[in-house]
Amino acid sequence: MLTRPLEPHDQSEWLRLRRALWADCSEAMHSLEMEEYANSAGTRAVFVIVREDGRLGGFVEVSVRDRVDGSMSPRVAYVEGWFVDPDLRRQGFGRKLVDAAERWGMARGLTEIASDAELDNAESVKAHHALGFYETFRLAHFLKPLKTLAFLGTFIGLMTCAQAASVTEVKVMSFNIWVSGRGGLSNCIEVIRTSGADIVGLQECNATTAQTIANALGFHATPDGDVSIVSRFPIVASIPASGGRGVTIELGPGQRVHLFNCHLTAYPYGPYDLKNGRTQGFIINQENSTRMPALNQLLSAMSPYLATAEPCFLVGDFNAPSHFDYASFPWPTSIACTNAGLIDSYHLLHSSNRKYPGMFAFDEPGITWTPMTNQEPEGVFDRIDFVHFSAGDGVAVTNSTELDGRNSISPWPSDHRAVLSTFTLTPPPLIDKASGPSPANGATNVPLNVTVSWLPGSNTLSHEIYFGTNSPGTLRASQTNASFNPGPLAVSTTYYWRVDEVKAAGKVTGNVWSFTTGVFPALQSAKPAYLTNETISISFTNGPGAPKDWIGLYAAGAAHGPGAPSITWFYTDGTKSGTLSRTAGTIPFAGGLPTPGNYEARFFANDGYTLLASLPFAVENYSLKLNRIDPAGGGQQLSWTTRSGKSYGVRFATNLPAGNWTQMLLGETNSWIDLNIAGVPQKFYQAFEQ
């Protein structure tokens, strides 16, 4: 059985398990607590055991507590609830759930996990001991209502000021780790650790590797097939974007930044063409048709965030040089970033570095491709990795440098140098109302799985969130954290939301904000299951339209990204060359797949691993055979291989190719049917799945 994080479709089963564990808990309290877990991804989590039929068999709820009796740690992972269905007990599933909770705690830099049990629950006490817990105290808890809150306003004001100081410095890194750490993942981790980087955009980093890095550093992570992000600070929202990946990061109360990460296609490579005598016009046209579609899509996704007063960063392996490093060559990718209002942090502090013409040496200042001369067959070296930041948002760069074995970990683990930039931040002033909505007010093409967030008002005790399709929405939650996941949304629909701030002196009504969801890439299969070696037909809609968008087939659950190839693939024009732009179409995978099993079709953007959509399907063995069971009487039996939950029909024709089939029956659930055909002309029979 599978142990995994709770998913949205698990709600009813999770509630069933909660009712079994806490029979005295009211439905209102269950609803409130479940809502809190759904909207507190950074400080709470739920892990579940999944049965073969999809039902849940157990769960554990874990949170971060600031203080636990018997512990000297300032923050501790805490098991808030732990339950396994009776028929699954004593089989190790409870241990698996606690193991998942422990890994979650370690990923957040915590060094202890705590729990509790009622004094008379001997079975629970025994189970805790078996998992390595030891008792710290046995005590009774008491509660008394307070008759006055007259002092609370002053106390809360002092507490809020002391809760967390504003962050005034942040280190941002761009690091292509070379095929998920091929040169030494442990050294990649040490590069980040020793640099003091706070937020890191990782390229050529699949989801599993990103989580491994985050766990080792105690960071938060947004994993991806290629452009993953890890952060010392909580990641409160993911921003899906064609051409890359984006996140919103909460540095502290009322202080957020947005980071976007990209890995543009590696080939054809402009500096090679320049060395080999291609004209500037040819190379620029090539850049515009290969790298610019993905970058334009990413910059478009960034634009609502660039329009706010919150700092934005764009990092990545652009696989193209900067026009700042050439005396007279307008490289389109760097010009596009400048035109979007972004500043190249390294160039700003090193503008006196030598410029092309004259080939760059591998060890010249700023060069990021490559520190490994044996990885560069043409002897062409350039600065192609960048950390950009938004102008005019209270951000100033104080230091920027390239990292390799000379000033960081040796041996250096990647074929790219990393770029590390240090920024000072001017924290925004706190205001009375909730502000800074994300998505921005009036935003369009918003993802269907968006998590909304905002900047809390000053001295706020809690937030009341209104959300819906009619302004200002209906009250959906009352909570203390400043982000909220409304659940799956409808396409092309305008939603309204408002956040009222609850303070000691009363409630401050917020402004009404709105956004409109978009229509997003989707995949559809001609059928849910195919025979072995049968052509698999996958259709796509609402694609970005880049010639190098592609669809690959993978085993279900398999990683994708550099070093984790698909089983088979095609560009969206149905070729291996990718010369035509298509936003919709059908790709036939002729010959299908030879091995039965569960698979996924995955839709990626522009020759990279930015996942646009995925779709499960199955490949199964399936056969028909005619068995003679009574030669004397002419009786025969038609049998076939069935699949669970399916029914079948049988039809016949006198001649083949058949002009008209005659239906014999429908709705057959057995795997055979007797054919009484003695004394009749030869017929051709076919069983088919309904």
C-alpha positions as CSV (number, residue, x, y, z in Angstrom):
1,M,0.0,0.0,0.0
2,L,1.1,3.5,-0.8
3,T,1.9,6.2,1.8
4,R,1.6,9.7,0.4
5,P,0.5,13.3,1.3
6,L,-3.2,13.9,1.5
7,E,-4.8,14.9,-1.8
8,P,-8.0,17.0,-2.4
9,H,-10.1,14.0,-3.5
10,D,-9.3,12.3,-0.1
11,Q,-11.6,14.6,1.9
12,S,-14.5,12.2,2.6
13,E,-12.2,9.3,3.5
14,W,-10.1,11.6,5.8
15,L,-13.3,12.8,7.5
16,R,-14.3,9.1,8.0
17,L,-11.0,8.4,9.7
18,R,-11.1,11.5,11.8
19,R,-14.6,10.5,13.1
20,A,-13.3,7.1,14.0
21,L,-10.4,8.6,16.0
22,W,-12.2,11.6,17.6
23,A,-15.8,10.3,18.0
24,D,-16.7,13.2,20.3
25,C,-15.5,15.9,17.9
26,S,-18.3,18.0,16.4
27,E,-18.8,18.2,12.6
28,A,-18.1,22.0,12.8
29,M,-14.8,21.4,14.5
30,H,-13.8,18.7,12.0
31,S,-14.6,21.1,9.2
32,L,-12.7,24.0,10.8
33,E,-9.6,21.9,11.5
34,M,-9.6,20.3,8.1
35,E,-9.8,23.8,6.5
36,E,-6.8,24.9,8.6
37,Y,-4.7,22.0,7.3
38,A,-5.7,22.8,3.8
39,N,-4.5,26.4,4.2
40,S,-1.4,25.8,6.3
41,A,0.9,23.9,3.9
42,G,4.1,25.3,5.5
43,T,3.3,24.5,9.1
44,R,0.9,21.5,8.9
45,A,0.6,18.4,6.9
46,V,-1.4,15.2,6.5
47,F,-0.1,11.8,5.3
48,V,-2.3,8.8,4.4
49,I,-2.2,5.1,3.8
50,V,-4.0,4.3,0.5
51,R,-5.6,0.8,0.0
52,E,-5.5,-1.0,-3.3
53,D,-9.1,0.1,-4.1
54,G,-8.3,3.8,-3.5
55,R,-9.8,4.1,0.0
56,L,-7.7,5.3,2.9
57,G,-6.6,3.0,5.6
58,G,-5.0,5.4,8.0
59,F,-3.7,8.9,8.5
60,V,-1.3,11.1,10.5
61,E,-1.7,14.8,11.1
62,V,1.5,16.7,11.9
63,S,2.3,20.3,12.7
64,V,5.0,22.6,13.9
65,R,4.7,23.7,17.5
66,D,6.8,26.5,19.0
67,R,7.1,24.9,22.5
68,V,6.7,21.3,23.8
69,D,7.1,20.2,27.4
70,G,10.3,18.2,27.8
71,S,12.0,19.6,24.7
72,M,14.6,22.4,24.6
73,S,14.1,23.0,20.9
74,P,12.4,26.2,20.0
75,R,10.3,24.5,17.3
76,V,9.2,20.8,17.2
77,A,7.3,18.6,14.8
78,Y,4.1,17.4,16.6
79,V,1.9,14.4,15.8
80,E,-1.6,15.9,16.3
81,G,-3.5,12.8,15.2
82,W,-2.6,9.2,14.3
83,F,-5.0,6.5,13.3
84,V,-5.0,3.2,11.4
85,D,-8.1,1.2,10.5
86,P,-8.4,-1.9,12.8
87,D,-8.0,-4.4,9.9
88,L,-4.6,-2.9,9.0
89,R,-3.1,-2.6,12.5
90,R,0.1,-4.5,13.5
91,Q,1.3,-4.6,9.9
92,G,3.7,-1.7,10.0
93,F,1.4,0.9,8.5
94,G,1.4,3.1,11.6
95,R,5.1,3.2,11.5
96,K,5.1,4.2,7.9
97,L,2.8,7.2,8.7
98,V,5.1,8.3,11.5
99,D,8.1,7.9,9.3
100,A,6.4,10.3,6.8
101,A,5.8,12.8,9.6
102,E,9.4,12.6,10.7
103,R,10.7,13.2,7.1
104,W,8.4,16.2,6.9
105,G,9.8,17.6,10.1
106,M,13.4,17.1,9.1
107,A,12.7,18.8,5.8
108,R,11.9,21.9,7.8
109,G,15.1,21.8,9.8
110,L,13.5,20.4,12.9
111,T,15.4,18.0,15.1
112,E,12.7,16.5,17.3
113,I,9.2,15.1,17.0
114,A,6.7,14.9,19.8
115,S,3.3,13.4,20.4
116,D,0.8,12.7,23.2
117,A,-1.6,10.0,24.3
118,E,-4.4,9.9,26.9
119,L,-3.2,8.4,30.2
120,D,-5.7,5.4,30.0
121,N,-4.9,4.6,26.3
122,A,-2.4,1.8,27.0
123,E,-2.3,0.7,23.3
124,S,-1.3,4.1,22.1
125,V,1.3,4.5,24.8
126,K,2.8,1.1,23.8
127,A,2.8,2.0,20.1
128,H,4.6,5.3,20.8
129,H,7.3,3.4,22.8
130,A,7.7,0.9,19.9
131,L,8.5,3.8,17.6
132,G,11.2,5.3,19.8
133,F,9.2,7.9,21.6
134,Y,9.9,8.3,25.3
135,E,7.7,9.9,28.0
136,T,8.6,13.4,29.3
137,F,5.7,14.2,31.6
138,R,2.3,12.8,32.8
139,L,0.0,15.7,33.6
140,A,-3.6,16.9,33.6
141,H,-4.6,19.9,31.5
142,F,-6.9,22.6,32.9
143,L,-8.9,25.4,31.3
144,K,-10.6,28.5,32.6
145,P,-12.4,31.2,30.6
146,L,-11.1,34.7,31.0
147,K,-13.6,37.3,32.1
148,T,-11.9,40.3,30.6
149,L,-9.8,41.0,27.5
150,A,-9.2,44.7,28.4
151,F,-5.4,44.3,28.2
152,L,-5.4,42.2,25.0
153,G,-4.9,45.1,22.5
154,T,-1.7,46.3,24.1
155,F,-0.4,42.7,24.5
156,I,-1.1,41.7,20.9
157,G,0.5,44.9,19.7
158,L,3.7,44.1,21.6
159,M,3.5,40.4,20.5
160,T,3.1,41.2,16.8
161,C,6.1,43.5,16.8
162,A,8.2,40.9,18.5
163,Q,7.0,37.9,16.4
164,A,9.4,38.3,13.5
165,A,11.7,41.1,12.4
166,S,11.6,42.2,8.8
167,V,14.1,40.5,6.4
168,T,16.5,43.2,5.1
169,E,18.9,40.9,3.2
170,V,18.4,37.9,0.9
171,K,20.8,35.8,-1.1
172,V,19.5,34.4,-4.4
173,M,21.2,31.7,-6.5
174,S,20.9,30.3,-10.0
175,F,22.4,26.8,-10.2
176,N,22.3,24.3,-13.0
177,I,23.3,21.1,-11.1
178,W,24.0,19.0,-14.2
179,V,21.5,16.2,-14.8
180,S,20.2,16.0,-11.2
181,G,23.6,16.1,-9.6
182,R,25.5,13.9,-11.9
183,G,28.8,15.4,-10.8
184,G,28.0,14.7,-7.1
185,L,24.7,15.6,-5.4
186,S,26.3,15.9,-2.0
187,N,28.7,18.5,-3.3
188,C,25.8,20.4,-4.9
189,I,24.1,20.5,-1.5
190,E,27.3,21.8,0.1
191,V,27.6,24.5,-2.6
192,I,24.2,25.9,-1.5
193,R,24.8,25.4,2.2
194,T,28.2,27.1,2.3
195,S,27.1,30.0,0.1
196,G,24.4,31.0,2.6
197,A,21.9,31.1,-0.3
198,D,18.3,31.7,0.9
199,I,16.4,31.1,-2.4
200,V,17.8,28.9,-5.2
201,G,16.5,28.3,-8.7
202,L,17.8,24.9,-9.8
203,Q,18.0,23.8,-13.4
204,E,18.4,20.2,-14.7
205,C,16.9,19.2,-11.3
206,N,14.0,16.7,-11.2
207,A,11.4,16.6,-8.5
208,T,13.0,13.8,-6.4
209,T,16.4,15.5,-6.4
210,A,14.9,18.8,-5.5
211,Q,13.2,17.2,-2.5
212,T,16.4,15.5,-1.5
213,I,18.3,18.9,-1.6
214,A,15.5,20.6,0.4
215,N,15.5,17.8,3.0
216,A,19.2,18.0,3.5
217,L,19.2,21.8,3.9
218,G,15.9,22.0,5.9
219,F,14.5,24.1,3.1
220,H,11.0,24.3,1.5
221,A,10.7,23.1,-2.0
222,T,8.6,23.4,-5.2
223,P,9.8,20.4,-7.2
224,D,9.6,20.3,-11.0
225,G,10.9,18.0,-13.7
226,D,13.6,20.5,-14.6
227,V,13.3,24.0,-13.0
228,S,12.8,23.2,-9.3
229,I,13.0,25.9,-6.5
230,V,14.2,25.5,-2.9
231,S,13.9,28.2,-0.3
232,R,14.9,28.8,3.3
233,F,11.7,30.8,3.7
234,P,8.2,29.3,3.3
235,I,6.8,28.9,-0.2
236,V,3.2,30.0,0.1
237,A,2.1,29.7,-3.5
238,S,3.2,28.1,-6.8
239,I,2.8,30.0,-10.0
240,P,2.5,27.6,-12.9
241,A,3.9,29.2,-16.1
242,S,4.8,27.9,-19.5
243,G,8.5,28.4,-20.1
244,G,9.4,28.0,-16.4
245,R,8.2,27.9,-12.9
246,G,7.3,30.6,-10.3
247,V,6.6,30.8,-6.6
248,T,5.6,33.3,-4.0
249,I,7.8,33.2,-0.9
250,E,6.9,34.7,2.5
251,L,10.0,36.3,4.2
252,G,7.9,37.3,7.2
253,P,4.6,39.0,8.2
254,G,3.7,41.4,5.5
255,Q,6.8,40.7,3.4
256,R,6.8,38.6,0.2
257,V,9.0,38.1,-2.8
258,H,8.3,36.2,-6.1
259,L,10.9,34.1,-7.8
260,F,10.7,32.6,-11.4
261,N,13.1,30.0,-12.7
262,C,13.8,29.0,-16.4
263,H,15.9,26.6,-18.4
264,L,15.8,27.6,-22.1
265,T,16.5,25.1,-24.8
266,A,20.2,24.3,-25.3
267,Y,20.2,23.8,-29.1
268,P,20.8,25.2,-31.6
269,Y,23.4,27.2,-29.7
270,G,24.0,30.8,-31.0
271,P,27.6,31.2,-29.9
272,Y,28.6,28.1,-31.9
273,D,26.9,29.7,-35.0
274,L,28.7,33.0,-34.4
275,K,32.1,31.2,-34.2
276,N,31.3,29.3,-37.4
277,G,30.6,32.4,-39.4
278,R,26.8,32.7,-39.4
279,T,25.4,36.2,-39.8
280,Q,24.0,38.2,-36.9
281,G,20.6,38.3,-38.6
282,F,20.6,34.5,-38.9
283,I,21.4,34.0,-35.3
284,I,18.9,36.5,-34.0
285,N,16.1,34.9,-36.1
286,Q,17.1,31.6,-34.7
287,E,17.0,32.9,-31.1
288,N,13.6,34.4,-31.8
289,S,12.2,31.1,-33.0
290,T,13.8,28.8,-30.4
291,R,14.3,30.5,-27.0
292,M,12.1,33.5,-27.2
293,P,8.7,31.7,-27.3
294,A,9.3,30.1,-23.9
295,L,10.8,33.2,-22.4
296,N,8.0,35.4,-23.6
297,Q,5.5,33.0,-22.0
298,L,7.4,33.2,-18.7
299,L,7.7,37.0,-18.8
300,S,3.9,37.2,-19.5
301,A,3.3,35.1,-16.4
302,M,5.6,37.4,-14.4
303,S,3.9,40.6,-15.6
304,P,1.2,40.8,-12.9
305,Y,3.8,40.3,-10.2
306,L,6.2,42.8,-11.8
307,A,3.3,45.3,-11.7
308,T,3.2,45.2,-7.9
309,A,5.6,46.8,-5.4
310,E,6.9,43.4,-4.3
311,P,10.4,42.2,-5.3
312,C,10.6,39.8,-8.2
313,F,13.5,37.7,-9.3
314,L,14.2,35.8,-12.5
315,V,17.0,33.2,-12.5
316,G,18.0,30.5,-14.9
317,D,20.2,28.9,-17.5
318,F,19.2,30.9,-20.6
319,N,21.6,29.0,-22.9
320,A,22.2,32.4,-24.6
321,P,24.7,35.2,-23.8
322,S,23.8,38.8,-22.7
323,H,23.9,41.8,-25.0
324,F,25.7,43.5,-22.1
325,D,28.7,41.3,-22.7
326,Y,28.9,42.0,-26.4
327,A,30.0,45.3,-28.0
328,S,27.4,45.1,-30.7
329,F,25.2,42.0,-30.7
330,P,21.5,42.4,-29.5
331,W,20.9,38.9,-28.0
332,P,17.1,38.8,-27.8
333,T,16.7,37.0,-24.4
334,S,18.7,39.5,-22.4
335,I,17.0,42.4,-24.2
336,A,13.6,40.9,-23.4
337,C,14.4,40.8,-19.7
338,T,15.6,44.4,-19.7
339,N,12.5,45.5,-21.6
340,A,10.3,43.8,-18.9
341,G,11.9,46.0,-16.2
342,L,14.4,43.4,-14.9
343,I,18.0,44.2,-14.0
344,D,20.9,41.8,-14.5
345,S,22.4,41.8,-11.0
346,Y,25.9,40.6,-12.1
347,H,26.3,43.1,-14.9
348,L,25.2,46.0,-12.7
349,L,28.2,45.4,-10.4
350,H,30.6,44.2,-13.1
351,S,29.9,46.5,-16.1
352,S,33.6,47.1,-16.7
353,N,34.2,43.4,-17.6
354,R,35.7,42.9,-21.1
355,K,33.2,42.6,-23.9
356,Y,33.1,40.6,-27.1
357,P,34.6,40.6,-29.8
358,G,37.4,38.3,-28.8
359,M,36.5,34.8,-27.6
360,F,36.1,34.6,-23.9
361,A,38.4,32.3,-21.9
362,F,36.8,29.7,-19.6
363,D,38.2,31.4,-16.5
364,E,37.4,35.0,-17.3
365,P,35.3,36.9,-14.7
366,G,31.6,36.1,-15.0
367,I,31.8,33.2,-17.4
368,T,29.3,30.5,-16.3
369,W,29.7,28.0,-19.3
370,T,31.8,26.1,-18.4
371,P,34.3,25.5,-15.7
372,M,34.9,22.1,-17.3
373,T,36.8,22.6,-20.5
374,N,36.4,18.9,-21.4
375,Q,32.6,19.5,-21.7
376,E,33.0,22.3,-24.3
377,P,34.0,20.7,-27.7
378,E,34.0,24.0,-29.6
379,G,36.1,26.0,-27.1
380,V,33.3,28.6,-26.7
381,F,32.7,30.1,-23.3
382,D,30.1,32.6,-22.2
383,R,28.0,34.0,-19.4
384,I,24.6,32.2,-19.9
385,D,23.3,31.9,-16.3
386,F,21.7,34.9,-14.7
387,V,20.0,36.4,-11.6
388,H,17.7,39.2,-12.6
389,F,15.7,41.4,-10.2
390,S,12.9,43.9,-10.5
391,A,13.6,47.6,-10.5
392,G,12.0,50.1,-8.1
393,D,10.7,47.6,-5.5
394,G,13.0,48.4,-2.6
395,V,15.7,46.0,-3.8
396,A,19.4,46.8,-4.2
397,V,22.1,44.3,-5.2
398,T,25.2,44.6,-3.0
399,N,27.2,41.6,-4.3
400,S,27.1,39.2,-7.2
401,T,29.6,36.5,-8.1
402,E,30.0,33.3,-10.0
403,L,30.9,30.2,-7.9
404,D,33.1,27.2,-8.8
405,G,35.9,25.2,-7.3
406,R,38.0,28.3,-6.9
407,N,35.8,30.0,-4.3
408,S,33.3,27.2,-3.3
409,I,33.3,23.4,-3.0
410,S,36.0,21.4,-4.7
411,P,35.7,19.2,-6.7
412,W,33.1,21.4,-8.4
413,P,30.0,19.2,-9.2
414,S,28.5,20.8,-12.3
415,D,29.3,21.8,-15.8
416,H,27.9,25.3,-15.1
417,R,29.1,27.8,-12.6
418,A,26.5,29.0,-10.1
419,V,25.6,32.7,-9.8
420,L,25.0,34.1,-6.3
421,S,23.7,37.6,-5.7
422,T,23.1,39.3,-2.4
423,F,20.3,41.9,-2.1
424,T,19.2,44.4,0.5
425,L,15.5,44.8,0.9
426,T,13.4,47.7,2.2
427,P,10.4,46.1,4.0
428,P,7.0,47.5,3.0
429,P,5.2,49.6,5.6
430,L,2.3,47.7,7.3
431,I,-1.1,49.1,6.8
432,D,-4.4,48.5,8.6
433,K,-6.1,46.6,5.8
434,A,-5.1,43.4,4.1
435,S,-3.2,44.4,0.9
436,G,-1.0,43.0,-1.9
437,P,-3.4,40.3,-3.3
438,S,-1.8,37.5,-5.2
439,P,-3.0,36.9,-7.9
440,A,-3.1,40.7,-8.5
441,N,-6.5,42.4,-8.6
442,G,-7.9,42.0,-12.1
443,A,-5.4,39.2,-13.1
444,T,-6.4,37.0,-16.0
445,N,-5.4,33.5,-17.1
446,V,-5.1,32.4,-13.5
447,P,-4.4,28.7,-12.9
448,L,-7.3,26.5,-11.8
449,N,-5.4,25.3,-8.7
450,V,-4.3,28.7,-7.5
451,T,-3.6,29.5,-3.8
452,V,-4.5,33.1,-3.0
453,S,-2.3,35.1,-0.6
454,W,-2.1,38.6,0.7
455,L,-0.1,40.9,3.0
456,P,-1.7,41.0,6.5
457,G,-2.7,44.3,8.1
458,S,-0.9,45.5,11.1
459,N,-1.6,43.9,14.5
460,T,-4.0,41.3,13.0
461,L,-5.2,38.4,15.1
462,S,-6.9,36.4,12.4
463,H,-8.3,36.7,8.8
464,E,-11.8,36.1,7.6
465,I,-11.7,35.1,3.9
466,Y,-14.7,35.6,1.6
467,F,-14.5,33.9,-1.8
468,G,-17.0,33.2,-4.6
469,T,-18.3,34.0,-8.1
470,N,-20.4,36.9,-6.8
471,S,-18.9,39.9,-5.1
472,P,-17.6,39.9,-2.4
473,G,-17.9,36.1,-2.0
474,T,-19.2,34.1,0.9
475,L,-17.3,33.5,4.2
476,R,-15.1,30.5,3.5
477,A,-12.6,30.5,6.4
478,S,-11.3,32.1,9.5
479,Q,-7.6,31.5,10.0
480,T,-4.3,33.0,11.1
481,N,-2.1,32.4,8.1
482,A,-2.1,34.7,5.1
483,S,-2.9,32.2,2.3
484,F,-5.9,30.3,1.3
485,N,-6.6,27.5,-1.2
486,P,-10.2,27.7,-2.5
487,G,-10.0,24.3,-4.2
488,P,-10.4,23.4,-7.9
489,L,-11.8,26.3,-9.9
490,A,-13.8,26.5,-13.2
491,V,-12.2,27.6,-16.4
492,S,-12.8,31.1,-17.8
493,T,-14.6,32.2,-14.6
494,T,-14.3,35.5,-12.6
495,Y,-13.9,35.0,-8.9
496,Y,-14.2,37.7,-6.2
497,W,-12.5,37.6,-2.8
498,R,-12.1,39.8,0.3
499,V,-10.0,39.5,3.5
500,D,-11.3,41.1,6.7
501,E,-8.7,41.6,9.4
502,V,-9.8,40.8,13.0
503,K,-8.0,42.9,15.5
504,A,-8.3,43.4,19.3
505,A,-10.2,46.7,18.6
506,G,-12.6,45.2,16.1
507,K,-12.8,44.1,12.5
508,V,-11.3,46.0,9.5
509,T,-13.2,45.2,6.2
510,G,-10.9,44.6,3.3
511,N,-11.2,45.6,-0.4
512,V,-12.9,43.3,-2.8
513,W,-10.4,41.8,-5.3
514,S,-11.1,39.7,-8.4
515,F,-9.3,37.5,-10.9
516,T,-10.3,35.4,-13.9
517,T,-9.2,31.8,-14.6
518,G,-7.8,30.8,-17.9
519,V,-8.1,27.9,-20.3
520,F,-5.1,25.6,-20.0
521,P,-3.4,22.9,-21.9
522,A,-5.1,19.5,-21.6
523,L,-4.5,15.9,-22.9
524,Q,-7.1,13.4,-24.0
525,S,-6.6,9.7,-24.9
526,A,-8.7,8.0,-27.5
527,K,-9.5,5.3,-24.9
528,P,-8.4,4.6,-21.3
529,A,-6.6,1.3,-22.1
530,Y,-4.8,-0.1,-25.1
531,L,-3.6,-3.5,-26.1
532,T,0.1,-4.2,-26.1
533,N,1.7,-2.9,-29.4
534,E,-1.6,-1.1,-30.3
535,T,-1.2,2.5,-31.6
536,I,-1.8,5.0,-28.8
537,S,-3.6,8.1,-29.8
538,I,-3.1,11.2,-27.6
539,S,-4.8,14.5,-28.4
540,F,-3.8,17.9,-27.0
541,T,-5.6,21.3,-26.7
542,N,-4.7,24.8,-25.7
543,G,-1.0,24.3,-26.1
544,P,1.4,27.2,-26.1
545,G,2.1,26.7,-29.8
546,A,5.9,26.6,-29.8
547,P,7.3,24.2,-32.5
548,K,9.3,22.3,-29.9
549,D,6.4,21.6,-27.5
550,W,6.3,17.9,-27.1
551,I,4.4,14.9,-25.6
552,G,6.2,11.9,-24.0
553,L,5.0,8.6,-22.7
554,Y,6.2,7.5,-19.2
555,A,5.6,4.7,-16.8
556,A,3.1,5.9,-14.1
557,G,4.9,7.8,-11.4
558,A,8.3,7.8,-13.2
559,A,10.5,10.9,-12.9
560,H,10.9,13.2,-15.9
561,G,13.7,15.7,-16.6
562,P,17.3,15.6,-17.7
563,G,18.6,12.1,-17.1
564,A,15.1,10.7,-16.9
565,P,14.0,10.2,-20.5
566,S,10.5,9.2,-21.8
567,I,9.8,5.8,-23.3
568,T,8.9,7.5,-26.6
569,W,8.0,11.0,-27.6
570,F,7.0,13.4,-30.5
571,Y,6.8,17.1,-31.0
572,T,3.3,18.4,-31.4
573,D,3.6,18.4,-35.1
574,G,4.0,14.6,-35.0
575,T,7.7,14.7,-35.9
576,K,11.1,14.4,-34.2
577,S,12.2,17.7,-35.8
578,G,9.5,20.1,-34.5
579,T,9.1,22.6,-37.3
580,L,5.4,23.5,-37.1
581,S,3.5,25.4,-34.5
582,R,0.4,23.7,-33.2
583,T,-1.9,24.5,-30.3
584,A,-4.1,21.5,-30.8
585,G,-3.9,18.2,-32.5
586,T,-3.5,14.4,-32.2
587,I,-0.3,12.4,-31.9
588,P,-0.5,8.7,-32.9
589,F,2.2,6.6,-31.2
590,A,2.4,3.9,-33.8
591,G,3.3,0.4,-32.4
592,G,2.2,1.4,-28.9
593,L,4.0,-0.1,-25.9
594,P,5.0,-3.7,-25.6
595,T,4.6,-4.2,-21.8
596,P,1.3,-4.2,-19.9
597,G,1.1,-1.6,-17.1
598,N,0.0,1.9,-16.0
599,Y,1.5,4.8,-18.0
600,E,1.2,8.6,-18.3
601,A,1.2,10.9,-21.3
602,R,2.9,14.2,-20.4
603,F,2.8,17.4,-22.3
604,F,5.9,19.7,-22.0
605,A,6.8,23.2,-23.2
606,N,9.4,24.1,-25.8
607,D,11.9,21.3,-25.7
608,G,12.1,21.5,-21.9
609,Y,10.5,19.8,-18.9
610,T,8.0,22.4,-17.9
611,L,4.9,20.2,-17.4
612,L,1.8,21.6,-19.1
613,A,-0.6,18.6,-18.6
614,S,-0.5,14.9,-17.9
615,L,-3.0,12.0,-18.5
616,P,-3.0,8.4,-17.2
617,F,-3.7,5.4,-19.4
618,A,-3.1,1.7,-19.3
619,V,-1.7,-1.0,-21.6
620,E,-3.1,-4.5,-21.2
621,N,-2.8,-8.0,-22.6
622,Y,-6.1,-8.8,-24.4
623,S,-6.9,-11.8,-26.5
624,L,-9.7,-13.5,-28.3
625,K,-9.8,-17.2,-29.2
626,L,-12.3,-19.7,-30.6
627,N,-12.3,-23.0,-28.7
628,R,-14.1,-26.1,-30.3
629,I,-15.7,-27.9,-27.4
630,D,-18.0,-30.4,-29.2
631,P,-16.8,-31.2,-32.7
632,A,-19.6,-33.8,-33.3
633,G,-22.4,-31.3,-32.5
634,G,-20.6,-28.4,-34.1
635,G,-20.6,-26.5,-30.8
636,Q,-17.9,-23.9,-30.2
637,Q,-17.0,-21.4,-27.5
638,L,-15.7,-17.9,-28.0
639,S,-13.6,-16.7,-25.1
640,W,-11.6,-13.5,-24.4
641,T,-9.6,-11.8,-21.7
642,T,-11.7,-9.5,-19.5
643,R,-10.9,-6.5,-17.5
644,S,-12.3,-5.6,-14.1
645,G,-15.5,-3.5,-14.3
646,K,-16.0,-3.9,-18.1
647,S,-18.7,-5.6,-20.1
648,Y,-18.6,-7.0,-23.6
649,G,-20.6,-7.6,-26.7
650,V,-20.5,-10.2,-29.4
651,R,-21.4,-9.8,-33.1
652,F,-21.0,-11.9,-36.2
653,A,-20.7,-11.5,-40.0
654,T,-21.1,-14.0,-42.8
655,N,-18.3,-12.6,-45.0
656,L,-15.0,-10.7,-44.4
657,P,-14.4,-7.9,-44.9
658,A,-17.7,-7.6,-43.3
659,G,-20.2,-5.2,-44.8
660,N,-22.6,-5.5,-41.9
661,W,-22.1,-7.0,-38.5
662,T,-25.1,-8.6,-36.8
663,Q,-25.3,-8.0,-33.0
664,M,-25.7,-11.1,-30.9
665,L,-25.6,-9.7,-27.4
666,L,-24.5,-6.8,-25.2
667,G,-23.6,-6.5,-21.5
668,E,-21.8,-9.8,-21.2
669,T,-19.6,-9.9,-18.1
670,N,-18.3,-13.4,-18.4
671,S,-15.2,-14.2,-20.5
672,W,-16.9,-16.6,-22.9
673,I,-20.1,-17.4,-24.8
674,D,-21.3,-20.7,-26.4
675,L,-21.8,-20.6,-30.2
676,N,-24.3,-23.1,-31.4
677,I,-23.4,-23.0,-35.1
678,A,-24.0,-26.6,-36.3
679,G,-25.7,-26.7,-39.7
680,V,-25.2,-23.0,-40.5
681,P,-22.8,-21.4,-42.9
682,Q,-19.4,-20.4,-41.6
683,K,-19.5,-17.0,-39.7
684,F,-16.9,-14.7,-38.4
685,Y,-17.3,-13.7,-34.7
686,Q,-16.0,-10.7,-32.8
687,A,-16.1,-9.9,-29.1
688,F,-15.6,-6.2,-28.2
689,E,-15.4,-4.1,-25.0
690,Q,-18.3,-1.7,-24.3
